[in-house]
Amino acid sequence: MAHTAPRRTTFARRTGRRHPLVATLMALPLAALLLLVFDGWETVAAQASSVGAMLGR
């Protein structure tokens, strides 16, 4: 029986973590869509002002 070369997978997935910037860029469009669909701009503004008040700004 002949020896053959081992098979290579063409779509090998890398193991490990995704860069935080890439993860952010992937999540931002979905977050913006959810804000538009559920009209959450006021909620975001209220939370931001609360966090600013906690930080003393």
N, CA, C and O atoms as CSV, one atom per row, in Angstrom:
chain,resi,resn,atom,element,x,y,z
A,1,MET,N,N,0.843,-1.166,0.000
A,1,MET,CA,C,0.000,0.000,0.000
A,1,MET,C,C,0.896,1.239,0.000
A,1,MET,O,O,1.890,1.299,0.724
A,2,ALA,N,N,0.535,2.216,-0.813
A,2,ALA,CA,C,1.350,3.422,-0.955
A,2,ALA,C,C,1.069,4.390,0.181
A,2,ALA,O,O,-0.048,4.493,0.688
A,3,HIS,N,N,2.121,5.091,0.558
A,3,HIS,CA,C,1.964,6.137,1.581
A,3,HIS,C,C,1.543,7.426,0.892
A,3,HIS,O,O,2.156,7.838,-0.092
A,4,THR,N,N,0.509,8.052,1.402
A,4,THR,CA,C,0.039,9.302,0.812
A,4,THR,C,C,0.266,10.453,1.792
A,4,THR,O,O,0.418,10.248,2.996
A,5,ALA,N,N,0.283,11.638,1.255
A,5,ALA,CA,C,0.477,12.826,2.091
A,5,ALA,C,C,-0.756,13.039,2.950
A,5,ALA,O,O,-1.870,12.731,2.527
A,6,PRO,N,N,-0.567,13.560,4.148
A,6,PRO,CA,C,-1.731,13.819,4.998
A,6,PRO,C,C,-2.619,14.901,4.390
A,6,PRO,O,O,-2.141,15.823,3.728
A,7,ARG,N,N,-3.891,14.767,4.625
A,7,ARG,CA,C,-4.832,15.748,4.086
A,7,ARG,C,C,-4.718,17.069,4.831
A,7,ARG,O,O,-4.497,17.112,6.041
A,8,ARG,N,N,-4.876,18.130,4.076
A,8,ARG,CA,C,-4.890,19.462,4.684
A,8,ARG,C,C,-6.315,19.987,4.634
A,8,ARG,O,O,-7.030,19.796,3.650
A,9,THR,N,N,-6.708,20.643,5.698
A,9,THR,CA,C,-8.025,21.268,5.673
A,9,THR,C,C,-7.853,22.679,5.132
A,9,THR,O,O,-6.997,23.434,5.591
A,10,THR,N,N,-8.664,23.015,4.171
A,10,THR,CA,C,-8.519,24.327,3.541
A,10,THR,C,C,-9.129,25.432,4.387
A,10,THR,O,O,-8.729,26.591,4.272
A,11,PHE,N,N,-10.093,25.091,5.234
A,11,PHE,CA,C,-10.747,26.104,6.050
A,11,PHE,C,C,-10.424,25.872,7.517
A,11,PHE,O,O,-11.324,25.753,8.348
A,12,ALA,N,N,-9.151,25.810,7.827
A,12,ALA,CA,C,-8.754,25.591,9.210
A,12,ALA,C,C,-9.049,26.845,10.025
A,12,ALA,O,O,-8.683,27.955,9.636
A,13,ARG,N,N,-9.708,26.654,11.149
A,13,ARG,CA,C,-10.037,27.788,12.016
A,13,ARG,C,C,-8.920,27.998,13.022
A,13,ARG,O,O,-8.382,27.050,13.593
A,14,ARG,N,N,-8.591,29.248,13.219
A,14,ARG,CA,C,-7.586,29.555,14.224
A,14,ARG,C,C,-8.228,29.463,15.598
A,14,ARG,O,O,-9.373,29.867,15.800
A,15,THR,N,N,-7.484,28.938,16.509
A,15,THR,CA,C,-7.967,28.937,17.876
A,15,THR,C,C,-7.387,30.156,18.569
A,15,THR,O,O,-6.310,30.632,18.209
A,16,GLY,N,N,-8.077,30.640,19.527
A,16,GLY,CA,C,-7.605,31.817,20.235
A,16,GLY,C,C,-8.679,32.865,20.301
A,16,GLY,O,O,-9.838,32.630,19.960
A,17,ARG,N,N,-8.267,34.022,20.748
A,17,ARG,CA,C,-9.238,35.089,20.939
A,17,ARG,C,C,-9.172,36.094,19.813
A,17,ARG,O,O,-8.136,36.284,19.177
A,18,ARG,N,N,-10.303,36.730,19.585
A,18,ARG,CA,C,-10.413,37.769,18.574
A,18,ARG,C,C,-9.914,39.083,19.170
A,18,ARG,O,O,-10.092,39.332,20.362
A,19,HIS,N,N,-9.296,39.914,18.353
A,19,HIS,CA,C,-8.818,41.210,18.816
A,19,HIS,C,C,-10.014,42.043,19.287
A,19,HIS,O,O,-11.063,42.019,18.644
A,20,PRO,N,N,-9.877,42.779,20.397
A,20,PRO,CA,C,-11.008,43.553,20.918
A,20,PRO,C,C,-11.572,44.561,19.918
A,20,PRO,O,O,-12.780,44.796,19.896
A,21,LEU,N,N,-10.720,45.153,19.098
A,21,LEU,CA,C,-11.209,46.114,18.117
A,21,LEU,C,C,-12.079,45.426,17.069
A,21,LEU,O,O,-13.092,45.981,16.644
A,22,VAL,N,N,-11.695,44.232,16.654
A,22,VAL,CA,C,-12.494,43.476,15.684
A,22,VAL,C,C,-13.838,43.101,16.298
A,22,VAL,O,O,-14.874,43.200,15.641
A,23,ALA,N,N,-13.820,42.677,17.538
A,23,ALA,CA,C,-15.072,42.320,18.214
A,23,ALA,C,C,-15.979,43.544,18.341
A,23,ALA,O,O,-17.195,43.438,18.177
A,24,THR,N,N,-15.394,44.691,18.630
A,24,THR,CA,C,-16.186,45.923,18.738
A,24,THR,C,C,-16.791,46.295,17.401
A,24,THR,O,O,-17.966,46.655,17.328
A,25,LEU,N,N,-16.000,46.211,16.338
A,25,LEU,CA,C,-16.503,46.552,15.013
A,25,LEU,C,C,-17.603,45.596,14.558
A,25,LEU,O,O,-18.474,45.979,13.777
A,26,MET,N,N,-17.569,44.366,15.038
A,26,MET,CA,C,-18.617,43.417,14.699
A,26,MET,C,C,-19.898,43.713,15.484
A,26,MET,O,O,-20.998,43.505,14.972
A,27,ALA,N,N,-19.764,44.194,16.717
A,27,ALA,CA,C,-20.931,44.397,17.569
A,27,ALA,C,C,-21.614,45.742,17.347
A,27,ALA,O,O,-22.817,45.860,17.580
A,28,LEU,N,N,-20.878,46.759,16.904
A,28,LEU,CA,C,-21.459,48.094,16.779
A,28,LEU,C,C,-22.642,48.186,15.813
A,28,LEU,O,O,-23.640,48.818,16.158
A,29,PRO,N,N,-22.581,47.591,14.630
A,29,PRO,CA,C,-23.762,47.690,13.745
A,29,PRO,C,C,-25.024,47.074,14.359
A,29,PRO,O,O,-26.116,47.625,14.215
A,30,LEU,N,N,-24.881,45.965,15.026
A,30,LEU,CA,C,-26.039,45.346,15.668
A,30,LEU,C,C,-26.554,46.222,16.802
A,30,LEU,O,O,-27.764,46.376,16.966
A,31,ALA,N,N,-25.650,46.792,17.580
A,31,ALA,CA,C,-26.073,47.675,18.670
A,31,ALA,C,C,-26.811,48.895,18.127
A,31,ALA,O,O,-27.832,49.300,18.683
A,32,ALA,N,N,-26.302,49.482,17.043
A,32,ALA,CA,C,-26.966,50.649,16.445
A,32,ALA,C,C,-28.347,50.262,15.906
A,32,ALA,O,O,-29.307,51.018,16.053
A,33,LEU,N,N,-28.442,49.099,15.290
A,33,LEU,CA,C,-29.734,48.642,14.780
A,33,LEU,C,C,-30.738,48.448,15.914
A,33,LEU,O,O,-31.899,48.839,15.793
A,34,LEU,N,N,-30.296,47.852,16.998
A,34,LEU,CA,C,-31.198,47.643,18.138
A,34,LEU,C,C,-31.633,48.972,18.749
A,34,LEU,O,O,-32.780,49.118,19.170
A,35,LEU,N,N,-30.709,49.949,18.797
A,35,LEU,CA,C,-31.088,51.256,19.317
A,35,LEU,C,C,-32.143,51.915,18.440
A,35,LEU,O,O,-33.081,52.529,18.947
A,36,LEU,N,N,-31.994,51.789,17.132
A,36,LEU,CA,C,-32.973,52.387,16.231
A,36,LEU,C,C,-34.324,51.683,16.296
A,36,LEU,O,O,-35.372,52.329,16.314
A,37,VAL,N,N,-34.288,50.359,16.331
A,37,VAL,CA,C,-35.537,49.591,16.316
A,37,VAL,C,C,-36.330,49.814,17.609
A,37,VAL,O,O,-37.549,49.982,17.573
A,38,PHE,N,N,-35.642,49.813,18.735
A,38,PHE,CA,C,-36.338,49.915,20.018
A,38,PHE,C,C,-36.331,51.332,20.590
A,38,PHE,O,O,-36.712,51.536,21.743
A,39,ASP,N,N,-35.905,52.304,19.799
A,39,ASP,CA,C,-35.923,53.718,20.193
A,39,ASP,C,C,-35.248,53.914,21.548
A,39,ASP,O,O,-35.841,54.454,22.482
A,40,GLY,N,N,-34.009,53.469,21.634
A,40,GLY,CA,C,-33.301,53.509,22.911
A,40,GLY,C,C,-32.339,54.663,23.085
A,40,GLY,O,O,-31.533,54.650,24.015
A,41,TRP,N,N,-32.396,55.670,22.213
A,41,TRP,CA,C,-31.436,56.781,22.334
A,41,TRP,C,C,-31.603,57.512,23.661
A,41,TRP,O,O,-30.608,57.914,24.264
A,42,GLU,N,N,-32.832,57.694,24.128
A,42,GLU,CA,C,-33.056,58.382,25.393
A,42,GLU,C,C,-32.469,57.580,26.554
A,42,GLU,O,O,-31.913,58.148,27.494
A,43,THR,N,N,-32.595,56.275,26.480
A,43,THR,CA,C,-32.041,55.418,27.529
A,43,THR,C,C,-30.527,55.521,27.568
A,43,THR,O,O,-29.935,55.611,28.644
A,44,VAL,N,N,-29.903,55.507,26.407
A,44,VAL,CA,C,-28.440,55.629,26.346
A,44,VAL,C,C,-28.008,56.976,26.912
A,44,VAL,O,O,-27.038,57.047,27.667
A,45,ALA,N,N,-28.713,58.037,26.557
A,45,ALA,CA,C,-28.363,59.368,27.065
A,45,ALA,C,C,-28.537,59.439,28.576
A,45,ALA,O,O,-27.702,60.029,29.262
A,46,ALA,N,N,-29.600,58.853,29.104
A,46,ALA,CA,C,-29.826,58.864,30.552
A,46,ALA,C,C,-28.746,58.082,31.282
A,46,ALA,O,O,-28.264,58.521,32.327
A,47,GLN,N,N,-28.358,56.924,30.744
A,47,GLN,CA,C,-27.301,56.128,31.364
A,47,GLN,C,C,-25.976,56.866,31.321
A,47,GLN,O,O,-25.226,56.863,32.297
A,48,ALA,N,N,-25.685,57.500,30.190
A,48,ALA,CA,C,-24.419,58.235,30.065
A,48,ALA,C,C,-24.381,59.390,31.056
A,48,ALA,O,O,-23.339,59.658,31.654
A,49,SER,N,N,-25.502,60.076,31.235
A,49,SER,CA,C,-25.501,61.191,32.176
A,49,SER,C,C,-25.379,60.677,33.614
A,49,SER,O,O,-24.757,61.336,34.448
A,50,SER,N,N,-25.961,59.512,33.916
A,50,SER,CA,C,-25.823,58.935,35.245
A,50,SER,C,C,-24.392,58.530,35.539
A,50,SER,O,O,-23.883,58.752,36.637
A,51,VAL,N,N,-23.751,57.934,34.548
A,51,VAL,CA,C,-22.341,57.544,34.727
A,51,VAL,C,C,-21.469,58.792,34.877
A,51,VAL,O,O,-20.550,58.817,35.696
A,52,GLY,N,N,-21.763,59.825,34.083
A,52,GLY,CA,C,-21.017,61.073,34.220
A,52,GLY,C,C,-21.184,61.686,35.592
A,52,GLY,O,O,-20.227,62.217,36.156
A,53,ALA,N,N,-22.405,61.620,36.146
A,53,ALA,CA,C,-22.645,62.157,37.485
A,53,ALA,C,C,-21.899,61.351,38.541
A,53,ALA,O,O,-21.370,61.917,39.498
A,54,MET,N,N,-21.854,60.029,38.370
A,54,MET,CA,C,-21.122,59.197,39.324
A,54,MET,C,C,-19.628,59.498,39.293
A,54,MET,O,O,-18.954,59.467,40.322
A,55,LEU,N,N,-19.127,59.788,38.109
A,55,LEU,CA,C,-17.701,60.090,37.963
A,55,LEU,C,C,-17.384,61.537,38.351
A,55,LEU,O,O,-16.217,61.925,38.404
A,56,GLY,N,N,-18.403,62.322,38.617
A,56,GLY,CA,C,-18.201,63.695,39.058
A,56,GLY,C,C,-17.981,64.676,37.921
A,56,GLY,O,O,-17.299,65.684,38.104
A,57,ARG,N,N,-18.538,64.406,36.766
A,57,ARG,CA,C,-18.364,65.315,35.635
A,57,ARG,C,C,-19.657,65.957,35.270
A,57,ARG,O,O,-19.707,66.757,34.336
